[in-house]
Amino acid sequence: MRDRLPGLRADPAVGDPSAMFPEPVDDIWMEIGFGAGEHLAGQAVRHPGIGFVGCEPFVNGVAALLAQIEDMGLRNIRVFDDDARLLLSELPDACLGRLYVLYSDPWPKVRHHNRRLTVAENLSEFARLLRPDAEFRFATDHPEFASWTLERVLRQGDFHWTAASPADWREAPDDWIETRYEGKARADGRAPVYLNFRRR
Ligand SMILES: C[S@@+](CC[C@H](N)C(=O)[O-])C[C@H]1O[C@@H](n2cnc3c(N)ncnc32)[C@H](O)[C@@H]1O
């Protein structure tokens, strides 16, 4: 953390996220709440031309991601080790080509629903940051959180839900990389729900 994080930290003051990377990138994709970072690192390996910005305030998760960045020699990941919303508000309109929110905390009690990442205020910010046709990928193992989020995204109106059949929300997209939390959910018998949207 002491040696590696300063050089890899996504600085909100930079503004343009493509300026956070040492080499030119084809696009910027973001993951909010990357946990231990397996998905983020896996996508970064798969897409070396993309600049990835991962947001996660959980220190052990950031440390786990830094270890993967070092072990795999990844140059296309920048890390925001705080509440993602503090970074989002500093970024310019339409700067992202994809956003992942995977297994974010479901906050099951009704009185805590306003803590969910997919509240209307954050959805509007996601819509501002994603370019037309950019993807917003959401997954959860909590069925009520899935329908709650779907309802809010559709009501918000800036996204098109791409599902054409039940398989589209029951089965992971082809290029999926299983997250740590997803593996635990499956092992405990909880079926994930995959909601894929495109920015109108
Ligand atoms: C249940 S974990 C899932 C982690 C990972 N995506 C996975 O599937 O294994 C949710 C993560 O979201 C992070 N998180 C919650 N609120 C956040 C926020 N406002 N900004 C960034 N990360 C956040 C938490 O610290 C936690 O690590």
The ligand as an ORCA input file, in Angstrom:
! r2SCAN-3c Opt
* xyz 0 1
  C     -20.540     -7.228     -1.122
  S     -19.044     -6.519     -1.612
  C     -18.793     -7.164     -3.253
  C     -17.376     -7.045     -3.712
  C     -17.093     -7.550     -5.133
  N     -17.751     -6.730     -6.135
  C     -17.470     -9.002     -5.290
  O     -18.456     -9.281     -6.022
  O     -16.783     -9.878     -4.729
  C     -19.478     -4.811     -1.948
  C     -18.272     -3.898     -1.996
  O     -18.684     -2.581     -2.371
  C     -17.879     -1.655     -1.677
  N     -18.583     -0.359     -1.637
  C     -19.713     -0.065     -0.960
  N     -20.041      1.226     -1.128
  C     -19.108      1.765     -1.966
  C     -18.893      3.063     -2.496
  N     -19.732      4.082     -2.214
  N     -17.838      3.262     -3.299
  C     -16.997      2.227     -3.587
  N     -17.141      0.980     -3.101
  C     -18.183      0.751     -2.296
  C     -17.684     -2.289     -0.299
  O     -16.537     -1.793      0.380
  C     -17.557     -3.762     -0.648
  O     -16.205     -4.157     -0.817
*
